Amino acid sequence: MTDAREDAIDQVSSDAPGQAVHAVPLLEPSEGIPPVVADEAALAAIVDRFAQGHGPVAIDAERASGYRYGQRAYLVQLRREGSGSTLIDPVACPDLSALGAVLADVEWVLHAANQDLPCLAELGMRPTRLFDTELAGRLAGFPRVGLGPMVENVLGLSLEKGHSAVDWSTRPLPEPWLRYAALDVEVLVELRDALERELADQQKLEWAQQEFAAIVAAPPPPPRVDPWRRTSGVHKVRRRRQLAAVRELWQTRDRVARERDVSPGRVLSDAAIVAAALAMPANINALQAVAGFGPRVHRRALEQWIAAIDAARAVPEAQLPPATAAHEGPPPPRAWADKDPLAAARLSSARAAVTTLAERLHLPQENLVTPELVRRLAWAPPTRVTVESVADALSALGARAWQVEQVSPVIAKAFVTAKVSPNGIAADSAANGSRRE
């Protein structure tokens, strides 16, 4: 560690989370920019080198979101004490399972782990132990938890973050991008150590460890049902025939994007899909009058879009998509006051109680307990509401032990004291917030 970095860390060691500090720019990796590993021989040498290191390993991955189809990694960065830093090209070296094996029992340090773990798993790398510096920052009460702000507020160092949204599928990667990538793991373990001390001081370290263990143990998410319903602006489409057009256009776009390995938004925007579904043009000339399908769109592309709309017209009435997506669990909270006023009162009271507790514990409400768990519990509470029965219900819904311990008493009390006014509206004024959701 350089003298400047030691001075910076000493400067902020006694500061409160989020307190502004004078940051020292971190401009160059301590050992320079490492060469990019792009062949099997170089990768084998890196595997041996990282097997000889000690302590946690800092890991990061760069994707090409907005440029390429999917979320694959286009650069993987690692740093470990005794091993130094490395940059690996996963296009040239798509199997990193040997590296994953030598790091299997090592604690991985990532920032926003859920973003990078799926693409690392595709390469054969899966952790058994984890420290997520972003999640740690949330639990510690930092107001800004991006890597740059966290490094600045905790370590007193400033990282240049100007290359975060570039096209990492570019080859060869420019030197400034490689410098940026190497710096992202340069101080990640130092950040981890400082946050561990902060969490211990706040008596939240056990909470964080439970959260990290839950991330490691979580199974891959199931395939999304009707992903086309996430098209931005689809709420404007009311008729089922038009929804069928959104579905056909989305599926055509997804197929083309996959074949061309480009981001779907670069094939056709969500706004254009919604506009075409609302207009339901009868032919190419009419389609060209719709925003997003003007004269610059190639004739062949226009033909495939109008074919998708024609396919939607041909869908039998019985096979049209429903107006609203099927979902498990309670109805939207805005409908609760009419369907079950007492449930609306429970939700309003519980939300207010959880918000107050989160403020007292100095952490985001959604990290204390997810809004979805509160909704499910308020809609279908235990037959007899006690702290114990609420705790059992929260555990069954997937809440961590520390969350159950903290929120069960306040939710149980909120449910017991929830009232409905004579006009059938939740007596707690916070109910208005639930109906606006």
SULHUQUI-V630962 format. One record per residue. N is the residue number from 1. RES is the residue in three letters. SS is DSSP state (helix for helix, strand for strand, loop for the rest). PHI is phi in radians with two decimals (* if undefined). PSI is psi in whole degrees, -180 to 180 (none if undefined). Layout:
N	RES	SS	PHI	PSI
N	RES	SS	PHI	PSI
//
This chain:
1	MET	loop	*	134
2	THR	loop	-1.31	161
3	ASP	helix	-1.02	-40
4	ALA	helix	-1.08	-40
5	ARG	helix	-1.22	-39
6	GLU	helix	-1.08	-43
7	ASP	helix	-1.10	-40
8	ALA	helix	-1.14	-43
9	ILE	helix	-1.16	-41
10	ASP	helix	-1.05	-36
11	GLN	helix	-1.10	-36
12	VAL	helix	-1.80	2
13	SER	loop	-1.07	-28
14	SER	loop	-1.88	7
15	ASP	loop	-1.37	153
16	ALA	loop	-1.31	154
17	PRO	loop	-0.95	132
18	GLY	loop	1.50	-5
19	GLN	loop	-1.23	135
20	ALA	loop	-1.13	140
21	VAL	loop	-2.32	163
22	HIS	loop	-1.48	112
23	ALA	loop	-1.56	142
24	VAL	strand	-1.65	122
25	PRO	strand	-1.08	135
26	LEU	loop	-1.82	104
27	LEU	loop	-1.81	-29
28	GLU	loop	-2.38	141
29	PRO	loop	-1.04	147
30	SER	loop	-1.07	-31
31	GLU	loop	-1.89	18
32	GLY	loop	1.44	175
33	ILE	loop	-1.32	119
34	PRO	loop	-1.25	151
35	PRO	loop	-1.14	150
36	VAL	strand	-1.37	125
37	VAL	strand	-1.35	119
38	ALA	loop	-2.42	19
39	ASP	loop	-2.64	166
40	GLU	helix	-1.17	-35
41	ALA	helix	-1.15	-45
42	ALA	helix	-1.14	-37
43	LEU	helix	-1.15	-41
44	ALA	helix	-1.05	-39
45	ALA	helix	-1.14	-38
46	ILE	helix	-1.17	-39
47	VAL	helix	-1.04	-46
48	ASP	helix	-1.10	-42
49	ARG	helix	-1.12	-43
50	PHE	helix	-1.32	-23
51	ALA	helix	-1.19	-27
52	GLN	loop	-1.52	-10
53	GLY	loop	-1.29	-179
54	HIS	strand	-2.52	156
55	GLY	strand	1.42	-175
56	PRO	strand	-1.11	161
57	VAL	strand	-2.04	128
58	ALA	strand	-1.48	132
59	ILE	strand	-2.36	141
60	ASP	strand	-2.56	160
61	ALA	strand	-2.47	144
62	GLU	strand	-1.96	131
63	ARG	strand	-1.94	-180
64	ALA	loop	-2.11	47
65	SER	loop	-1.01	136
66	GLY	loop	1.56	-10
67	TYR	loop	-2.11	-43
68	ARG	loop	-2.02	160
69	TYR	loop	-1.32	136
70	GLY	loop	1.44	-171
71	GLN	loop	-2.20	35
72	ARG	loop	-1.20	157
73	ALA	strand	-1.47	140
74	TYR	strand	-2.01	-6
75	LEU	strand	-2.78	138
76	VAL	strand	-2.15	130
77	GLN	strand	-2.02	138
78	LEU	strand	-2.41	151
79	ARG	strand	-2.59	137
80	ARG	strand	-2.56	143
81	GLU	strand	-1.04	130
82	GLY	loop	1.51	-9
83	SER	loop	-2.06	-21
84	GLY	strand	1.32	-159
85	SER	strand	-1.91	155
86	THR	strand	-2.54	152
87	LEU	strand	-2.12	127
88	ILE	strand	-2.08	133
89	ASP	loop	-1.55	105
90	PRO	loop	-1.33	-8
91	VAL	loop	-1.29	-44
92	ALA	loop	-1.36	-29
93	CYS	loop	-2.19	78
94	PRO	loop	-1.36	-9
95	ASP	loop	-2.01	105
96	LEU	loop	-1.88	23
97	SER	helix	-1.14	-32
98	ALA	helix	-1.15	-40
99	LEU	helix	-1.16	-42
100	GLY	helix	-1.04	-36
101	ALA	helix	-1.17	-42
102	VAL	helix	-1.29	-16
103	LEU	loop	-1.83	10
104	ALA	loop	-1.06	-37
105	ASP	loop	-1.76	11
106	VAL	loop	-1.69	144
107	GLU	strand	-1.25	128
108	TRP	strand	-1.62	137
109	VAL	strand	-1.98	116
110	LEU	strand	-2.27	159
111	HIS	loop	-1.92	119
112	ALA	loop	1.06	63
113	ALA	helix	-1.00	-38
114	ASN	helix	-1.09	-20
115	GLN	helix	-1.32	-36
116	ASP	helix	-1.74	-26
117	LEU	helix	-1.04	-40
118	PRO	helix	-1.07	-44
119	CYS	helix	-1.28	-29
120	LEU	helix	-1.22	-37
121	ALA	helix	-1.10	-36
122	GLU	helix	-1.07	-26
123	LEU	loop	-1.61	-1
124	GLY	loop	1.64	20
125	MET	loop	-2.06	119
126	ARG	loop	-2.41	133
127	PRO	loop	-1.46	158
128	THR	loop	-1.92	-19
129	ARG	strand	-2.42	149
130	LEU	strand	-2.60	147
131	PHE	strand	-2.32	117
132	ASP	strand	-1.77	111
133	THR	helix	-1.24	-27
134	GLU	helix	-1.21	-48
135	LEU	helix	-1.11	-38
136	ALA	helix	-1.06	-40
137	GLY	helix	-1.11	-39
138	ARG	helix	-1.10	-48
139	LEU	helix	-1.15	-30
140	ALA	helix	-1.41	-7
141	GLY	loop	1.59	17
142	PHE	loop	-1.25	134
143	PRO	loop	-1.29	-27
144	ARG	loop	-2.18	121
145	VAL	loop	-2.07	13
146	GLY	loop	-1.09	160
147	LEU	helix	-1.06	-44
148	GLY	helix	-1.03	-55
149	PRO	helix	-1.04	-37
150	MET	helix	-1.16	-45
151	VAL	helix	-1.08	-38
152	GLU	helix	-1.21	-47
153	ASN	helix	-1.31	-31
154	VAL	helix	-1.64	-43
155	LEU	helix	-1.83	-10
156	GLY	loop	1.27	25
157	LEU	strand	-2.09	148
158	SER	strand	-1.97	130
159	LEU	loop	-1.81	137
160	GLU	loop	-1.40	121
161	LYS	loop	-1.97	25
162	GLY	loop	-1.27	-11
163	HIS	loop	-1.88	15
164	SER	loop	-1.15	-28
165	ALA	loop	-1.94	22
166	VAL	loop	-1.40	172
167	ASP	loop	-1.47	95
168	TRP	loop	-1.29	-4
169	SER	loop	-1.41	-6
170	THR	loop	-1.04	137
171	ARG	loop	-2.37	133
172	PRO	loop	-1.30	156
173	LEU	loop	-1.32	132
174	PRO	loop	-1.09	150
175	GLU	helix	-1.00	-42
176	PRO	helix	-1.04	-34
177	TRP	helix	-1.19	-41
178	LEU	helix	-1.14	-38
179	ARG	helix	-1.08	-47
180	TYR	helix	-0.99	-46
181	ALA	helix	-1.12	-42
182	ALA	helix	-1.15	-37
183	LEU	helix	-1.19	-26
184	ASP	helix	-1.09	-27
185	VAL	helix	-1.85	-1
186	GLU	helix	-1.04	-43
187	VAL	loop	-2.09	17
188	LEU	helix	-1.15	-38
189	VAL	helix	-1.23	-38
190	GLU	helix	-1.06	-41
191	LEU	helix	-1.10	-42
192	ARG	helix	-1.02	-47
193	ASP	helix	-1.10	-42
194	ALA	helix	-1.15	-39
195	LEU	helix	-1.23	-34
196	GLU	helix	-1.07	-43
197	ARG	helix	-1.12	-41
198	GLU	helix	-1.11	-44
199	LEU	helix	-1.14	-38
200	ALA	helix	-1.12	-42
201	ASP	helix	-1.08	-35
202	GLN	loop	-1.54	2
203	GLN	loop	1.04	40
204	LYS	loop	-2.10	5
205	LEU	helix	-1.10	-40
206	GLU	helix	-1.12	-36
207	TRP	helix	-1.05	-48
208	ALA	helix	-1.08	-42
209	GLN	helix	-1.09	-37
210	GLN	helix	-1.13	-40
211	GLU	helix	-1.14	-43
212	PHE	helix	-1.11	-42
213	ALA	helix	-1.10	-36
214	ALA	helix	-1.16	-38
215	ILE	helix	-1.10	-45
216	VAL	helix	-1.10	-39
217	ALA	helix	-1.44	-13
218	ALA	loop	-1.14	134
219	PRO	loop	-1.29	164
220	PRO	loop	-1.03	143
221	PRO	loop	-1.15	145
222	PRO	loop	-1.19	158
223	PRO	loop	-0.99	140
224	ARG	loop	-1.22	134
225	VAL	loop	-1.39	131
226	ASP	loop	0.85	61
227	PRO	helix	-1.07	-22
228	TRP	helix	-1.12	-21
229	ARG	helix	-1.23	-10
230	ARG	helix	-1.53	6
231	THR	loop	-1.01	126
232	SER	loop	-1.09	127
233	GLY	loop	1.61	2
234	VAL	helix	-1.12	-20
235	HIS	helix	-1.10	-19
236	LYS	helix	-1.31	-17
237	VAL	loop	-1.60	115
238	ARG	loop	-1.81	-35
239	ARG	loop	-1.45	143
240	ARG	helix	-1.16	-35
241	ARG	helix	-1.13	-39
242	GLN	helix	-1.21	-36
243	LEU	helix	-1.09	-37
244	ALA	helix	-1.07	-36
245	ALA	helix	-1.16	-41
246	VAL	helix	-1.01	-46
247	ARG	helix	-1.06	-47
248	GLU	helix	-1.15	-41
249	LEU	helix	-1.16	-42
250	TRP	helix	-1.10	-45
251	GLN	helix	-1.17	-37
252	THR	helix	-1.13	-45
253	ARG	helix	-1.05	-43
254	ASP	helix	-1.12	-40
255	ARG	helix	-1.12	-45
256	VAL	helix	-1.13	-43
257	ALA	helix	-1.10	-40
258	ARG	helix	-1.15	-44
259	GLU	helix	-1.10	-37
260	ARG	helix	-1.59	-7
261	ASP	loop	0.92	55
262	VAL	loop	-2.31	159
263	SER	loop	-1.07	135
264	PRO	helix	-0.94	-36
265	GLY	helix	-1.11	-21
266	ARG	helix	-1.46	-14
267	VAL	helix	-1.49	-47
268	LEU	loop	-2.80	134
269	SER	loop	-1.34	156
270	ASP	helix	-1.04	-39
271	ALA	helix	-1.07	-38
272	ALA	helix	-1.19	-39
273	ILE	helix	-1.06	-48
274	VAL	helix	-1.14	-43
275	ALA	helix	-1.08	-42
276	ALA	helix	-1.17	-39
277	ALA	helix	-1.15	-38
278	LEU	helix	-1.21	-37
279	ALA	helix	-1.43	-31
280	MET	loop	0.80	58
281	PRO	loop	-1.07	146
282	ALA	loop	-1.52	-20
283	ASN	loop	-2.68	178
284	ILE	helix	-1.11	-40
285	ASN	helix	-1.05	-43
286	ALA	helix	-1.19	-36
287	LEU	helix	-1.11	-37
288	GLN	helix	-1.12	-19
289	ALA	loop	-1.44	-8
290	VAL	loop	-1.53	138
291	ALA	loop	-0.98	129
292	GLY	loop	1.75	-6
293	PHE	loop	-2.23	36
294	GLY	loop	-1.27	-167
295	PRO	loop	-1.12	-18
296	ARG	loop	-1.37	-13
297	VAL	loop	-1.38	129
298	HIS	loop	-1.10	147
299	ARG	helix	-0.99	-41
300	ARG	helix	-1.12	-38
301	ALA	helix	-1.15	-42
302	LEU	helix	-1.05	-37
303	GLU	helix	-1.11	-39
304	GLN	helix	-1.27	-32
305	TRP	helix	-1.25	-41
306	ILE	helix	-1.21	-31
307	ALA	helix	-1.12	-37
308	ALA	helix	-1.14	-42
309	ILE	helix	-1.15	-41
310	ASP	helix	-1.08	-38
311	ALA	helix	-1.11	-37
312	ALA	helix	-1.15	-37
313	ARG	helix	-1.12	-30
314	ALA	loop	-1.51	-6
315	VAL	loop	-1.16	127
316	PRO	loop	-1.03	149
317	GLU	helix	-0.93	-41
318	ALA	helix	-1.21	-18
319	GLN	helix	-1.81	6
320	LEU	loop	-1.18	146
321	PRO	loop	-1.14	146
322	PRO	loop	-1.12	157
323	ALA	loop	-1.11	-32
324	THR	loop	-2.19	151
325	ALA	loop	-1.23	142
326	ALA	loop	-1.20	141
327	HIS	loop	-2.62	152
328	GLU	loop	-1.59	160
329	GLY	loop	1.61	-168
330	PRO	loop	-1.24	161
331	PRO	loop	-1.22	171
332	PRO	loop	-0.99	137
333	PRO	helix	-0.99	-26
334	ARG	helix	-1.11	-20
335	ALA	helix	-1.63	-5
336	TRP	helix	-1.17	-38
337	ALA	helix	-1.02	-34
338	ASP	helix	-1.46	-40
339	LYS	helix	-1.37	-41
340	ASP	loop	-2.71	88
341	PRO	helix	-1.00	-35
342	LEU	helix	-1.20	-38
343	ALA	helix	-1.09	-40
344	ALA	helix	-1.09	-39
345	ALA	helix	-1.17	-40
346	ARG	helix	-1.07	-45
347	LEU	helix	-1.09	-46
348	SER	helix	-1.07	-45
349	SER	helix	-1.17	-42
350	ALA	helix	-1.16	-41
351	ARG	helix	-1.05	-45
352	ALA	helix	-1.09	-41
353	ALA	helix	-1.18	-42
354	VAL	helix	-1.17	-39
355	THR	helix	-1.07	-45
356	THR	helix	-1.08	-43
357	LEU	helix	-1.14	-42
358	ALA	helix	-1.08	-40
359	GLU	helix	-1.13	-39
360	ARG	helix	-1.21	-36
361	LEU	helix	-1.48	-6
362	HIS	loop	1.04	58
363	LEU	loop	-2.72	159
364	PRO	loop	-1.10	144
365	GLN	helix	-1.04	-40
366	GLU	helix	-1.20	-20
367	ASN	helix	-1.49	-26
368	LEU	helix	-1.20	-47
369	VAL	loop	-2.84	137
370	THR	loop	-1.22	144
371	PRO	helix	-0.99	-32
372	GLU	helix	-1.11	-40
373	LEU	helix	-1.15	-40
374	VAL	helix	-1.12	-42
375	ARG	helix	-1.09	-48
376	ARG	helix	-1.06	-41
377	LEU	helix	-1.24	-37
378	ALA	helix	-1.20	-33
379	TRP	helix	-1.32	-37
380	ALA	loop	-2.32	75
381	PRO	loop	-1.31	167
382	PRO	loop	-1.04	152
383	THR	loop	-0.99	-42
384	ARG	loop	-2.08	114
385	VAL	loop	-1.44	116
386	THR	loop	-2.41	169
387	VAL	helix	-1.03	-40
388	GLU	helix	-1.19	-43
389	SER	helix	-1.21	-36
390	VAL	helix	-1.16	-41
391	ALA	helix	-1.06	-44
392	ASP	helix	-1.09	-42
393	ALA	helix	-1.15	-42
394	LEU	helix	-1.12	-41
395	SER	helix	-1.08	-42
396	ALA	helix	-1.13	-28
397	LEU	loop	-1.47	-3
398	GLY	loop	1.82	7
399	ALA	loop	-1.19	146
400	ARG	loop	-1.29	160
401	ALA	helix	-1.02	-40
402	TRP	helix	-1.17	-36
403	GLN	helix	-1.15	-45
404	VAL	helix	-1.02	-45
405	GLU	helix	-1.09	-40
406	GLN	helix	-1.35	-43
407	VAL	helix	-1.69	-20
408	SER	helix	-0.99	-46
409	PRO	helix	-1.10	-41
410	VAL	helix	-1.29	-35
411	ILE	helix	-1.23	-42
412	ALA	helix	-1.04	-45
413	LYS	helix	-1.12	-41
414	ALA	helix	-1.10	-40
415	PHE	helix	-1.16	-42
416	VAL	helix	-1.15	-36
417	THR	helix	-1.62	-3
418	ALA	loop	-1.11	136
419	LYS	loop	-2.24	155
420	VAL	strand	-2.03	130
421	SER	loop	-1.23	165
422	PRO	loop	-1.01	-27
423	ASN	loop	-1.48	8
424	GLY	loop	1.49	9
425	ILE	loop	-1.81	143
426	ALA	strand	-0.95	131
427	ALA	loop	-1.18	-33
428	ASP	loop	-1.17	132
429	SER	loop	-1.12	-20
430	ALA	loop	-1.20	-10
431	ALA	helix	-1.06	-31
432	ASN	helix	-1.02	-36
433	GLY	helix	-1.13	-38
434	SER	helix	-1.18	-33
435	ARG	helix	-1.34	-19
436	ARG	helix	-1.42	-14
437	GLU	loop	-1.09	none
//
